[in-house]
Amino acid sequence: MHWRAALLPKWTCGSLDVVMGLGLMGCAMDILFDIERMLISRAVISSTSLPQPLYYYIALSLIAIGLFISSLSVLGCWATHCKNSCFIGLFMFLLVVMLVLEIVGCILMAVCPQMLGAHIVDEEILDNWQRNYGVPGREQFTAAVDLVQTKFECCGVQGAGDYSTTWWRLRELAAPDLLVPLSCCIQSDAREKSFLDPAPLNKTMCQDAQAENNELARFSQGCLTHLQEWLSHELNWA
């Protein structure tokens, strides 16, 4: 029985690694099903070159890391049990690789998160919103902007005037009576997911071109400050 007692701590350590790996995959699944966070991250990204929101790739990375840690722990336990020098050498090499990657990832996130896409450039976000909001094929981005505007009670990046030069307006993709999206309007109720079907408190006043007429029915503040605060909170949480 002595050999079983000697192996028990090793198998216990391996089990903890497996649990940690499964925990990371659980966190990834939680992110994948957090639709609100997914959409807001899409609105924050300065480039639409990525087919999916930033958090989608973060979740996939966590799943890959979790699988790697779990597989590595199983390999380590097997190598220890078999006392195979080749397996042990491979285990040590992969362990060092994992530690180096984790350290590099933490440094990048702490020092220069912009390299990972976690940054806000005012001009790029404004250009991104003006080029993609309401454009066919950009439905996910449009939903992201509508969510941001209803959630943070804001309109446009700098303000409602941003929409006057959007493709949504210039290409006449908007309804003729819309100067700003309905998500820019003060909503009649606080329904969950109202960004998918905005219900303005007073649509006519909201769409009035005169500021003194629409100020009681339209959000006046731009969304940029809210997006910056949201991203800062997310980075501090991470």
MARKETOR-619737 format. One line per field, with one value per residue (C-alpha): residue number from 1; z, y, x; residue in three letters. Coordinates in steps of 0.25 Angstrom, whole numbers. Example, Ala and Ser with C-alpha at 12.3 -4.5 7.8 and 13.67 -1.06 7.14 Angstrom:
2
pos (1:2)
w (31:29)
v (-18:-4)
u (49:55)
code (ala:ser)
//
This chain:
238
pos (1:2:3:4:5:6:7:8:9:10:11:12:13:14:15:16:17:18:19:20:21:22:23:24:25:26:27:28:29:30:31:32:33:34:35:36:37:38:39:40:41:42:43:44:45:46:47:48:49:50:51:52:53:54:55:56:57:58:59:60:61:62:63:64:65:66:67:68:69:70:71:72:73:74:75:76:77:78:79:80:81:82:83:84:85:86:87:88:89:90:91:92:93:94:95:96:97:98:99:100:101:102:103:104:105:106:107:108:109:110:111:112:113:114:115:116:117:118:119:120:121:122:123:124:125:126:127:128:129:130:131:132:133:134:135:136:137:138:139:140:141:142:143:144:145:146:147:148:149:150:151:152:153:154:155:156:157:158:159:160:161:162:163:164:165:166:167:168:169:170:171:172:173:174:175:176:177:178:179:180:181:182:183:184:185:186:187:188:189:190:191:192:193:194:195:196:197:198:199:200:201:202:203:204:205:206:207:208:209:210:211:212:213:214:215:216:217:218:219:220:221:222:223:224:225:226:227:228:229:230:231:232:233:234:235:236:237:238)
w (0:2:-13:-14:-2:-10:-22:-15:-14:-29:-33:-24:-30:-44:-40:-35:-49:-56:-47:-50:-65:-64:-56:-67:-78:-69:-68:-83:-85:-76:-85:-97:-92:-87:-99:-93:-90:-104:-111:-103:-106:-121:-120:-113:-123:-132:-144:-150:-157:-147:-150:-136:-123:-115:-103:-113:-115:-100:-97:-108:-102:-88:-93:-100:-88:-79:-88:-89:-73:-72:-82:-76:-62:-68:-75:-63:-54:-65:-67:-51:-50:-62:-58:-73:-75:-88:-83:-71:-80:-89:-77:-72:-86:-87:-73:-76:-89:-81:-70:-81:-89:-76:-72:-86:-86:-72:-76:-89:-82:-71:-79:-93:-94:-108:-114:-110:-116:-102:-105:-110:-120:-121:-136:-140:-132:-138:-152:-149:-144:-156:-166:-160:-152:-159:-171:-177:-172:-160:-151:-140:-139:-140:-129:-121:-123:-119:-106:-102:-105:-97:-86:-83:-88:-98:-113:-123:-119:-117:-118:-126:-137:-141:-148:-158:-166:-164:-176:-169:-173:-185:-192:-188:-180:-169:-169:-175:-161:-153:-150:-140:-136:-127:-117:-115:-110:-96:-94:-89:-80:-75:-82:-83:-97:-101:-110:-119:-120:-115:-110:-110:-99:-110:-124:-130:-120:-120:-135:-135:-141:-131:-118:-110:-115:-113:-100:-92:-101:-106:-99:-101:-96:-105:-102:-102:-87:-84:-93:-87:-73:-77:-83:-71:-61:-70:-70:-55:-53:-61)
v (0:9:12:16:26:32:34:40:54:54:49:59:71:66:66:80:84:77:84:98:95:91:104:112:105:108:123:123:117:127:138:132:132:146:153:167:166:160:171:183:177:178:192:195:189:199:190:181:172:162:153:152:161:162:154:142:140:142:131:122:125:121:108:105:108:100:88:90:90:78:70:74:70:56:55:58:48:38:41:40:27:21:27:29:39:43:46:54:62:65:69:78:85:87:92:103:107:109:117:126:128:132:142:148:149:155:166:169:171:179:188:189:184:191:179:170:179:184:199:210:220:232:234:220:217:228:224:210:214:223:213:201:204:200:195:181:170:178:174:169:182:190:182:185:200:199:192:202:214:208:202:215:225:231:234:233:234:249:252:250:259:247:241:252:247:232:223:219:233:237:224:225:212:219:221:235:241:236:246:237:222:219:214:228:232:232:219:217:206:198:185:175:174:187:190:179:186:201:207:222:231:241:237:251:259:250:252:267:274:285:282:290:281:268:269:263:251:248:244:256:250:243:228:230:232:221:211:216:213:200:195:200:193:180:181:183:171:163)
u (0:12:13:-2:1:13:5:-7:-2:2:-12:-18:-10:-14:-28:-27:-21:-33:-43:-35:-36:-51:-53:-47:-56:-68:-64:-63:-77:-82:-76:-81:-95:-94:-101:-100:-85:-83:-90:-84:-70:-74:-78:-65:-56:-50:-49:-60:-50:-53:-65:-69:-68:-55:-61:-64:-49:-46:-56:-50:-36:-41:-46:-33:-25:-34:-33:-18:-17:-26:-18:-5:-9:-13:0:8:0:2:17:19:11:19:32:35:46:41:27:33:42:30:22:32:34:19:18:29:22:9:15:22:10:2:12:13:-2:-3:8:1:-13:-7:3:-2:-16:-18:-9:-20:-31:-36:-35:-43:-39:-49:-48:-48:-60:-68:-64:-68:-82:-84:-80:-87:-99:-112:-104:-109:-100:-96:-108:-100:-93:-106:-111:-99:-100:-115:-112:-101:-110:-122:-114:-105:-116:-107:-107:-96:-81:-80:-95:-107:-101:-92:-104:-105:-93:-95:-97:-110:-115:-107:-111:-125:-125:-133:-148:-151:-156:-143:-132:-126:-129:-141:-131:-126:-140:-144:-152:-166:-162:-150:-153:-142:-136:-143:-132:-137:-150:-149:-162:-160:-167:-170:-165:-169:-162:-150:-148:-150:-138:-139:-131:-141:-152:-145:-137:-149:-150:-136:-123:-114:-100:-91:-87:-72:-70:-79:-71:-58:-63:-69:-56:-48:-57:-55:-40:-40:-49:-40)
code (met:his:trp:arg:ala:ala:leu:leu:pro:lys:trp:thr:cys:gly:ser:leu:asp:val:val:met:gly:leu:gly:leu:met:gly:cys:ala:met:asp:ile:leu:phe:asp:ile:glu:arg:met:leu:ile:ser:arg:ala:val:ile:ser:ser:thr:ser:leu:pro:gln:pro:leu:tyr:tyr:tyr:ile:ala:leu:ser:leu:ile:ala:ile:gly:leu:phe:ile:ser:ser:leu:ser:val:leu:gly:cys:trp:ala:thr:his:cys:lys:asn:ser:cys:phe:ile:gly:leu:phe:met:phe:leu:leu:val:val:met:leu:val:leu:glu:ile:val:gly:cys:ile:leu:met:ala:val:cys:pro:gln:met:leu:gly:ala:his:ile:val:asp:glu:glu:ile:leu:asp:asn:trp:gln:arg:asn:tyr:gly:val:pro:gly:arg:glu:gln:phe:thr:ala:ala:val:asp:leu:val:gln:thr:lys:phe:glu:cys:cys:gly:val:gln:gly:ala:gly:asp:tyr:ser:thr:thr:trp:trp:arg:leu:arg:glu:leu:ala:ala:pro:asp:leu:leu:val:pro:leu:ser:cys:cys:ile:gln:ser:asp:ala:arg:glu:lys:ser:phe:leu:asp:pro:ala:pro:leu:asn:lys:thr:met:cys:gln:asp:ala:gln:ala:glu:asn:asn:glu:leu:ala:arg:phe:ser:gln:gly:cys:leu:thr:his:leu:gln:glu:trp:leu:ser:his:glu:leu:asn:trp:ala)
//
